[in-house]
Amino acid sequence: MKLSLCGINFKCSSLHEREPLQINRGELAQAIKVCSEIEGVLEAAILTTCNRIEFYLVLDNSTVVFDAVKAFYLHWKGIDIEPLRKSFRTYQGSSVARHLFKVTSGMESMVIGETQIQGQVKEAYRFACSVQCAGKVLHKLFHFAFRAGKRIRTDTEIGQGAVSISSAALEMIAEELSQTAEVVCIGISPMIEMTINSLLSKGIKNITLANRTLYKAEKAANRYGIECIDLNELLGKLQTADIVISATGSDSYVLDRDIGSEFLKKRGGKSISFIDMALPRDIDPDFRNINGVKILDLEDIKYHTAQNKHSREEALQKASEIAEAYVSDFMAWQKNSALEPLIKELFEEMENIRRRELDAAKRKVPVEQWDELERLSNALMKKAIDLPIRQLKELNESSQSGAPVEIFRELFKLKSSPEALD
């Protein structure tokens, strides 16, 4: 079997290419379950954010990871991703671990060091566990990722400065963020809540939260001391708003051009700025063609944050070194865990020998001494095989070939083969 990754992200694709591939949070558990049922898939987890969709899979040796993901999308959404083959990135073995550890720590984010990704990785793992699609390999991989991410954030300065997409977006409209600005936020999500916190910290109080479910909007608005409305009231509010920030999980536009034309007529030529942080997008890109309308989406934020990486080169270098140490530890675990069938068979063979010899010895001693014989024989067996097992693990870790394993098998006349994980 082999540990594999196939994904598409903001570095290798456009927003337009990723949009139809998005898997919403409410669908994620079912999507993972469907993915796990693709032929050749043994374990599965899916990480989906506004900037990446990644499939972490354990496959049998005959399955190609891109083909498995292609089969998933054909079944899940009737989409053929073959035309996007060159935009997908695939990894195997240690490269999967390296990539995930960097993603979890924020090293691979659009905004280097952003903190939201760690929670999204944990959510991906939690959903995979909820449908029993994470097995031994993915359990270990994700737990290593959580430890690596925590260590990198603690021991480096990767998280200093603007560390979220929302903070980067607000930087882009800094000139418009006067304390008298009227802001409408659409949707309830971690991204929107981070945005509201940022706006309040800048002294901007005139904020309205709009959501499809009003009671959820009221609950969030009460926490921040802001106004709230349901989406049916949105058009009225947009007639006076200066800035609109949206990040919902909607599959279709929350604001399309027809709606836009309707409320813009009532604004008397006053300009308005939209920040669309959703994937799929919430705001029809055709809004760009309307006079007085400014739209920033994830693609615009991507170009703005490119300079962010240069200011963090030193932190990135140190973070990469920490990630690499965790990759080595994970690969060592992986190598040794593959020996488990061999070691289990050795224990079974030794236990059979012990039982035969113990039964023979019991016939020669009084019954009251049998418990002591049991304890003694068991202790002797464990001590006898402890050293060769430890030596096998050490030699296996340092060897680039399977020679130590083959010698061990021949030496003890074992039949099992290690569960090689490429």
C-alpha positions in Angstrom: 0.0 0.0 0.0 1.1 3.6 -0.5 0.5 7.0 1.2 -0.5 9.4 -1.5 -1.8 13.0 -1.9 -3.5 14.6 -4.8 -4.6 18.3 -4.6 -5.2 21.6 -6.3 -4.5 24.9 -4.6 -4.1 28.7 -5.2 -0.4 28.3 -6.3 -1.1 26.0 -9.2 -4.7 27.0 -10.3 -7.0 29.9 -10.7 -10.1 30.6 -8.6 -12.2 29.8 -11.7 -10.6 26.3 -12.0 -11.1 25.5 -8.3 -14.6 26.8 -7.9 -16.6 23.8 -9.3 -14.4 21.4 -7.3 -15.2 22.8 -3.9 -16.7 20.6 -1.3 -18.8 22.4 1.3 -18.4 21.7 5.0 -21.9 20.2 5.2 -21.0 17.7 2.5 -17.5 16.8 3.7 -18.2 13.6 5.7 -20.3 12.1 2.9 -17.7 13.1 0.4 -14.9 11.3 2.4 -17.1 8.2 2.6 -17.7 8.2 -1.1 -14.0 8.7 -1.8 -13.2 5.8 0.5 -15.4 3.5 -1.6 -13.4 4.2 -4.8 -11.6 1.0 -5.9 -8.1 0.9 -4.5 -8.7 3.4 -1.7 -7.9 2.0 1.7 -8.0 5.2 3.8 -9.2 8.7 3.0 -9.3 12.3 4.3 -10.2 15.5 2.4 -8.9 18.9 3.3 -11.0 21.6 1.7 -10.6 25.4 2.2 -11.1 28.5 0.1 -7.6 28.0 -1.3 -7.1 24.3 -1.6 -8.8 20.9 -2.0 -6.5 18.0 -1.1 -7.1 14.3 -0.9 -4.9 12.4 1.6 -5.2 8.7 0.6 -3.7 5.3 1.4 -4.0 3.3 -1.7 -3.3 -0.3 -2.8 -0.1 -0.5 -4.9 -2.0 -0.8 -8.2 -4.0 2.5 -7.9 -2.8 5.8 -9.3 -3.8 8.7 -7.0 -4.9 11.1 -9.7 -7.1 8.4 -11.2 -8.7 7.8 -7.7 -9.5 11.5 -7.4 -10.8 11.6 -11.0 -13.1 8.7 -10.2 -14.4 10.5 -7.1 -15.3 13.7 -9.0 -17.0 11.8 -11.7 -19.1 10.0 -9.1 -19.6 13.0 -6.7 -20.4 15.8 -9.1 -20.2 14.4 -12.6 -17.1 16.5 -13.3 -14.3 15.2 -15.4 -11.0 16.7 -14.0 -8.8 15.3 -16.8 -8.5 18.8 -18.4 -7.1 20.0 -15.1 -4.5 17.2 -14.7 -1.6 19.6 -15.0 -3.1 21.8 -12.3 -3.3 19.0 -9.7 -0.2 18.2 -7.6 0.5 14.6 -6.5 2.8 13.4 -3.8 3.9 10.0 -2.4 5.4 8.8 0.9 7.6 11.3 2.7 6.5 14.1 0.4 2.9 13.7 1.6 4.0 14.2 5.2 6.3 17.1 4.3 3.5 18.9 2.5 0.8 18.3 5.2 3.2 19.5 8.0 3.9 22.7 6.1 0.2 23.2 5.3 -0.8 22.7 9.0 1.8 25.3 10.2 0.7 27.9 7.7 3.9 27.7 5.6 1.9 26.9 2.4 -0.9 29.4 3.0 -1.7 32.4 0.8 -1.0 34.5 3.9 2.1 32.9 5.4 1.6 31.9 9.0 -2.2 32.3 9.0 -3.8 30.5 11.9 -7.2 29.3 10.5 -5.6 26.5 8.5 -4.7 24.4 11.6 -8.4 24.2 12.7 -9.3 23.3 9.1 -6.8 20.4 9.1 -8.2 19.2 12.4 -11.7 19.4 11.0 -10.6 17.3 7.9 -9.2 14.7 10.2 -12.3 14.7 12.5 -14.6 14.2 9.6 -12.5 11.3 8.3 -12.7 9.7 11.7 -16.4 10.3 12.0 -17.0 8.0 9.0 -14.3 5.5 9.9 -12.2 6.4 6.8 -9.0 7.2 8.7 -6.9 4.1 9.5 -3.6 3.5 11.2 -1.6 5.5 8.7 -3.7 8.6 8.5 -4.2 8.6 12.3 -0.5 8.8 12.7 0.1 11.2 9.8 -2.4 13.8 11.1 -1.2 13.6 14.7 2.3 14.2 13.6 1.0 17.2 11.6 -0.7 18.7 14.6 2.5 18.3 16.7 4.7 19.8 13.9 2.3 22.7 13.4 2.2 23.6 17.1 6.0 23.4 17.4 6.6 25.6 14.3 4.2 28.3 15.6 5.8 28.2 19.0 9.4 28.2 18.0 9.4 30.5 15.0 8.0 34.0 14.1 6.0 32.7 11.2 2.7 33.9 12.7 3.7 37.6 13.2 1.9 40.4 11.3 -1.2 40.0 9.1 -1.9 36.3 9.4 -5.3 35.8 7.8 -7.0 36.3 4.4 -9.4 38.7 6.0 -6.7 40.9 7.5 -4.9 40.9 4.1 -8.1 42.0 2.4 -8.7 44.8 4.8 -5.1 46.0 4.2 -6.1 46.3 0.5 -9.0 48.7 1.3 -7.2 50.6 4.1 -8.0 54.0 2.6 -11.8 53.2 2.7 -11.8 52.0 6.3 -12.7 55.3 8.0 -14.4 55.0 11.4 -17.6 56.3 9.8 -17.6 53.6 7.1 -20.8 51.5 6.9 -19.9 47.8 6.5 -22.1 44.8 5.7 -20.8 41.3 6.4 -22.6 38.4 4.8 -22.5 34.9 6.3 -21.4 33.4 9.6 -18.0 31.7 9.3 -14.6 31.9 11.1 -13.5 34.2 8.3 -16.3 36.7 8.8 -15.8 36.6 12.6 -12.1 37.4 12.2 -13.1 40.2 9.9 -15.6 41.7 12.4 -12.9 41.5 15.1 -10.5 43.4 12.9 -13.0 46.0 12.0 -13.9 46.6 15.7 -10.3 46.9 16.6 -9.9 49.7 14.0 -12.8 51.6 15.7 -15.3 50.8 13.0 -18.7 50.3 14.7 -21.3 50.6 11.9 -21.3 46.9 11.1 -24.3 44.8 10.0 -24.2 41.0 9.9 -26.5 39.4 7.3 -27.3 35.7 7.3 -29.9 33.4 5.8 -30.8 32.1 9.3 -31.6 35.1 11.4 -31.3 33.5 14.8 -27.7 32.6 14.1 -27.0 36.1 13.0 -28.6 37.4 16.2 -26.5 35.1 18.3 -23.2 36.3 16.6 -24.3 40.0 16.5 -25.0 40.0 20.2 -21.5 38.8 21.0 -20.0 41.7 19.0 -22.6 44.4 19.8 -23.5 45.0 16.1 -26.6 45.0 14.0 -28.0 42.0 12.2 -30.5 41.3 9.4 -31.6 38.3 7.4 -30.8 38.1 3.7 -34.2 39.2 2.7 -33.3 42.7 4.0 -29.9 42.8 2.4 -30.9 44.8 -0.7 -32.2 47.7 1.5 -29.0 47.7 3.5 -26.8 47.7 0.3 -28.3 51.0 -0.8 -26.2 52.9 1.8 -23.3 50.5 2.5 -19.7 51.5 1.8 -18.1 48.1 2.1 -19.6 44.6 1.7 -17.6 41.5 2.9 -18.9 38.1 2.1 -17.8 34.5 3.0 -20.7 32.1 3.0 -20.9 28.4 2.0 -23.4 29.0 -0.7 -23.3 26.9 -3.9 -24.6 29.9 -6.0 -24.1 33.7 -6.0 -25.6 35.5 -3.1 -25.5 38.7 -5.2 -25.7 38.4 -9.0 -25.6 41.1 -11.6 -29.4 41.5 -11.8 -29.7 42.1 -8.1 -26.7 44.5 -8.3 -28.3 46.6 -11.0 -31.4 46.9 -8.8 -29.8 48.4 -5.7 -27.1 50.3 -7.5 -29.7 52.5 -9.2 -30.8 53.7 -5.8 -27.3 54.7 -4.6 -27.1 57.9 -6.6 -23.7 57.1 -8.1 -22.1 56.5 -4.7 -19.2 53.9 -5.1 -19.2 50.6 -3.2 -16.5 48.0 -2.5 -17.0 44.2 -2.2 -14.6 41.7 -0.7 -15.5 38.2 -1.7 -13.7 35.6 0.4 -15.9 32.6 -0.5 -15.3 29.6 -2.7 -17.5 29.1 -4.7 -17.7 32.9 -5.0 -20.6 34.8 -3.4 -20.6 37.8 -5.7 -21.0 37.6 -9.5 -17.7 38.6 -11.2 -19.8 40.6 -13.7 -20.1 43.3 -10.9 -16.7 44.4 -12.1 -18.2 45.8 -15.2 -20.6 48.1 -13.3 -19.4 51.7 -12.8 -18.7 52.6 -9.2 -18.3 49.0 -8.1 -14.9 47.6 -6.8 -14.6 43.8 -6.2 -11.7 42.0 -4.5 -11.8 38.2 -4.5 -9.3 35.5 -3.5 -7.4 35.9 -6.7 -6.8 39.6 -6.0 -5.8 38.8 -2.4 -3.4 36.1 -3.7 -1.4 38.7 -5.7 -1.4 41.2 -2.8 0.0 38.6 -0.3 2.8 37.5 -2.6 5.1 40.0 -0.9 4.2 38.5 2.5 6.5 35.5 1.8 9.6 37.6 1.3 9.2 39.2 4.7 9.2 35.8 6.4 12.1 34.1 4.7 14.1 33.6 7.9 11.0 32.2 9.8 10.3 29.9 6.8 13.8 28.5 6.8 13.6 27.6 10.5 10.1 26.2 10.1 11.2 24.0 7.2 14.0 22.5 9.4 11.5 21.7 12.1 9.0 20.2 9.6 11.8 18.1 8.2 12.6 16.6 11.6 9.0 15.6 12.0 9.0 14.0 8.5 12.0 11.9 9.6 10.2 10.8 12.7 7.1 9.9 10.8 9.1 7.9 8.2 10.9 6.0 11.0 7.5 5.1 12.5 6.2 4.1 9.1 9.2 1.8 8.5 8.9 0.1 11.8 5.1 -0.2 11.7 5.5 -2.1 8.5 7.4 -4.8 10.4 4.4 -5.6 12.7 3.2 -8.7 10.8 6.7 -10.1 11.0 7.1 -9.4 14.7 3.7 -10.7 15.4 4.5 -14.0 13.7 7.8 -14.3 15.6 5.8 -13.9 18.9 3.4 -16.5 17.8 6.1 -19.0 16.9 8.0 -18.4 20.2 4.7 -18.7 22.1 4.0 -22.1 20.5 7.5 -23.3 21.5 7.1 -21.9 25.0 3.7 -23.7 25.4 5.1 -27.0 24.2 8.1 -26.9 26.5 6.0 -25.6 29.4 3.5 -28.5 29.0 6.3 -31.0 29.0 7.9 -29.4 32.2 4.5 -29.4 34.0 4.4 -33.2 33.9 7.7 -33.3 35.9 6.9 -30.8 38.8 4.1 -30.4 41.4 1.0 -28.5 40.4 1.7 -25.8 43.0 4.9 -24.8 40.9 3.0 -24.4 37.6 2.3 -20.7 38.1 6.0 -20.0 38.8 6.9 -22.0 35.6 4.4 -19.9 33.6 5.9 -16.6 34.9 9.5 -17.7 34.4 9.0 -19.1 30.8 7.1 -16.1 29.8 9.8 -13.7 31.1 12.5 -15.7 29.4 10.7 -15.7 26.0 10.2 -11.9 26.1 13.9 -11.3 27.0 15.1 -13.7 24.4 13.3 -12.0 21.5 13.6 -8.4 22.7 17.2 -7.8 21.5 16.7 -9.2 18.0 13.5 -7.2 17.5 15.3 -4.0 18.6 18.2 -4.7 16.3 15.8 -5.4 13.5 14.1 -2.0 14.0 17.4 -0.1 14.2 18.9 -1.8 11.1 15.6 -1.3 9.2 15.6 2.4 9.9 19.1 2.9 8.7 18.9 0.6 5.7 17.8 1.8 2.3 17.0 -1.8 1.2 15.0 -4.6 2.7 18.1 -6.7 3.5 17.7 -6.7 7.3 14.1 -7.8 7.0 14.9 -10.7 4.6 17.8 -11.8 6.9 15.5 -11.7 9.9 12.8 -13.7 8.1 15.3 -16.4 7.0 17.0 -16.5 10.4 13.7 -17.3 12.3 12.0 -19.2 9.3 9.1 -16.7 9.2 6.6 -16.5 6.4 5.1 -13.0 6.8 6.2 -10.1 4.6 6.3 -6.6 6.0 3.4 -4.3 5.1 5.5 -2.0 2.9 4.1 1.5 2.7 5.6 3.4 -0.2 
